[in-house]
Amino acid sequence: MFVLSAVQVVQLAEYRAQLYEYLKSRMAAIAPNLTVLVGELVGARLIAHAGSLMSLAKYPASTVQILGAEKARLLLLMHLMKPARLCFTHAHC
């Protein structure tokens, strides 16, 4: 069994905070409009899923709405969850 010491937990929390600050700065520089619309984390996920910012820009709005639905759709097909509205903007996706 893997057990983290308190020092390691604090280090991981600090590292996560550093990563988030880096993400905020990069998203503000690379995609400021997207960042304002959906936030840093969701914007980064959308760009990563689309492959690039240019690819994301070419998608119609209806496609962007359901980009994050693959995992939830798989769970739905496996009968592990109920049908839901599936997209990056909902907390359960």
PyMOL commands that set and color helices and strands:
alter all, ss='L'
color gray80, all
select helices_A, chain A and resi 6-30+32-38+40-50+53-58+61-65+67-77
alter helices_A, ss='H'
color red, helices_A
deselect
rebuild
show_as cartoon
